[in-house]
Amino acid sequence: MSRKFHVRRDAPKSTTDPWSSIPERLGEITGFKRQVVMVYSHKPGISDSLNEYCADAARFCNSKHGPGSCVGLSTVLPGEAGATKVLERAFSRREITGVKLHAHVQVVRPNDPKCDEIYETCIKHGKSILFHAGRAPNSPGHAQDSDDLCSYRYIEDVMKRHPQLRLCIPHLGSDEESEYFALLQRFENLYLDTANTHSDYLGQLNDSVSIRETIRRGILASSNQIMYGSDFPNIPHTLYTEVRAWDKYDLPPDVLNKLLTKNAETFYGFEASTRTVAVL
């Protein structure tokens, strides 16, 4: 089972910062065997430092638990000077298997032309992108209304122009789940993850019977393109309740295994490992 772990702060001054051991400690606490650590920049000029920090954290975790225990997602601010070079430097680190972007934090529409160089660089290097491009949660604290920044139609445009791009939209694209499930049928390199969809943070958006049935149908129809995700511990919530929520969907064992393990291993480029993946 893989899990997302965010770091939202400026990069530390030292790669020996004790934060580097957080992925290791969380793995021991939760029982998860695969972890994705990620960063995202909210202003220009900090991406390189964040990316080095992210790669070092993943390397530290792998040194303790073996290759394939942890991978990192680098970041870049769309439109910042030298964005392509920032990514190429990040991709030189073997621990970095993709990029994390966030429309709300970085104040960018996914189909903004300044994102194109990021998409093209990822395609060139065979890297994936995790892009928070769903409208929820919308907050008055955002620099721009997320309903203006985000729409499934923007992602549709991106995939039409970059069909080779491996792109994942977290939170099942909340609150446009049905529209995103429909896109999965058209674009084989588009993925969704389930982060926070059953927690006490975003879960209230998906707690109706009709939404649950929509989610179940979507998973069964696109079982190779949907994976488990979590914002724990960046956003504190009831992690095990979130995991156990999938019991009520009565998914076939092979589909559940894809959801909890295989799809994330494929999308994030985890190395082959003989370690048993925990199903909590």
N, C-alpha and C positions, 0 to 999 in steps of 0.2 A: 504494500500500500504506500503510495507516495503522498506527500503533504507539502504544502507551500509554507514558506517561512519568510516573512518580509523583514527588511531592515529599512526604517524610514528615519534617517538622520544623516548629517554630513559625515563623510568618511573619517575614521579615526586617524590620528597622527602616526600610530604605530601598528604594524601588522601583528604584533604580539599582544594587542589589546585583548583583555579577557573575554570580550564579546565573541572572539573567534571560536570559543568553545560552546557557544549556545546551541548550535545544531547538534553537537554530540550529546549535551545534557538533555535536550528535548527528546532525542531518540531514546535515551535510556528511560525517561519518564513516561513517554507515551507508548512505547513498544513499536513504533513505526520503523520500518527498515529502509525506506527510501525517503529522501528529503530533497526539496527544491528550495534553495535559498535565493533571495532576490533583492534587488535594490531598484529605486527609481529616483531620478534627479528632478528637482523642482525648479532649478535655476541653471543657467549656463555655467560651464567651467568646473563642475564638480564630478562629472561622469567618470573620468579616468580614475580618480581616487576611489570612488564608490565601487568601480568595477574591480580594481585590485583588491579591495577589501573583501568583496564578495567571493572572488576566486580563492583568496587565502582562507576564508572561512570554510569553503567547500573542501579545499585541500586538507585542512586540518581534520575535518570530519572523516575524510577518506583514509587519512593516515591512521586513525584510531579503529575504524571499522571495515577497512578494505575498499578497493576500487568499486565504484558503483553504488556506494552508500549515499552519496550526495552530489548534486550538480548545482551550478549557479547560473542565474540569469543576469546578464549585464544590463546596463541602461544607457540611454542617451536622450538628451532633450531635443525633440524634433525642431529642426531649424537652427540649432546652435552651430557655430563655426566649426568646420572640420568633423562633422558628425560621422562621416564614413570612416575616417581615420580612427576616431574614438572606438568604433565598433571593431575595426580590424585589429587594433591593439588588444581589445578585450578577447577577441576570438583566438588570439595567439596563446591564450591560457587554456589548457585542455579541460579544465574544470567548467569552463563556460560553454553551455550548450544552446544558449538562446538569449533573448532580450525581453525585458519587462517594460511596458509602457502603460501609462494611466491617463486617459483623456481628461478626467476631472482635475487631477493634480497638475498635469502639464499643459492644461488648457489648449487642447488641440482636437480637431475632428479627425477620425481615423483616415478619411479620404482627403485630407489636406495635402496638397502637392509636396509640402516639405517633409512628409512622411515617406515619400516614394524612395528616396535614397536609402532609407533604413530598410524598407522592404527588399529593394534590389540587392543590398549588401547581404542580407540574411539568406536570400535565395542563392546568391553566389557561393556562400560558405556553408550552405546546408543547415542553417540554424533556424530555430523556431521562435515565434513571438507570442508572449502572453500579454494581451492588451485589454485592460479594463475599459471596455467601450460600451458597456451597458449603462442605461440611464440611472439605475438605482445604485446606491442611495443618493437621492438628490438632497442637497443641504444648502441652506441660505449662506453658509460659510464659504461655499465654493466661489472662486473668482468669476465663474460664468455658469449660467444655468446648464446643468447636465442634460436637460431635455433638448437644448440647442446643440450641444456638443456631440450627443450620442444618438444613434438610430441604427437599427438593423440595415436600413437602406445604405448607410455609409459603408458598412462592412460588405454588403453585396457589391457595391462599387469597387471596393478594394480587391475583392476576390475575382471579379470580372477582369480587372486590369493586371492582377498578379496571381493567376491560378496556381502557380507552383509554390506559392508562399504557404508554409505551415503556420497557421494562426489559430490561437485559442482565445475565446472570449470567456472570462470567468463568470461565476454566479449564474450560469445558464442564461446569460444575457438579460438578467432581470432588469426591467419588468416586461420584456418582450419575448418570453420563452417560446411561444408558438411560432413566431416569425423566425427565430433563430433555428428552431428545429427544422423548419421548412428549408432554410438555407443549407443545412447539413446534407439534405438530399441532392443538392445541386453542386456542392463543392466538396470534393473528397478530402481536401487538405484543410478544411475548416473544422475546428474542434470546439467543444464547450467543456467547462469544468463546473463542479457542483459546489464550489466554496461558499459556505455560509447560507446555502439555500435551505438548510434545516436546522440552523442554529437559532438562538434567541436574539440574533442581531438582524439578519435579513429574513429569517425563516417565516416571520409573520406575513411576508409577501407571498409565500407559497404554501400556506397552511389550509387552503380550501380543498375540498374533495375534487373539484373540477381541475384545479391546477395540478394536483398530484396525479390525476389520470393523464393530463397532458404530458407531464414529465415522464410517466411510465411509458406511454406510447412513443414518445420521442426517443427514449433510451432503447427500446426494443427495435425501433426502425433504424437507428444509427448507432448500433452498439460498439462499433469500432472507433467512434469519434467523440465519445463522452467519457470523462474521467473524474475521479474523486479529487476534490481540492479543499483546502481549508485556510482560513486566515489566522488560525491559532499559531502562536500566542499574541501576534501583533494586535489583534482585536480579541480580547478575552471573551470566551464563550464556552458553552458546555460541549466540549469536543466529543465525548463519547456518546452523548445524546445525538449529535450530528451524524456520527458514524452508524449508530444503531438504527437511525431513522430509515435506512435502506431496507431493513428487514420487512417493513410493511408493504413494500412494493412487489414482493413475491416474484423477484426476477430469477430467471433460470441461472443455475450455478455458473455456466460459462459466461453469461452476460455480466453477472456480478463480479466475476474474476477480471473481466476486461475493465469494468468500471473502477474497481479498487486497485488494480495492479497493472495489467498489460498495456492499456492504452497510454498511461502516463510514462511507462518505461520506454515505449516507442516514441512518443512525442518529444520527451525531454532528453532522449539519447543516453539513458543509463547504460553503463557497461554491463556485459553479461556477467552474471554472478550465480553461484550455486547456493547462496544464502536463501533460506525460506522467507518469503514475504509474509508479514504478519497480517492476519485478518482478525480485527478486534471484535 
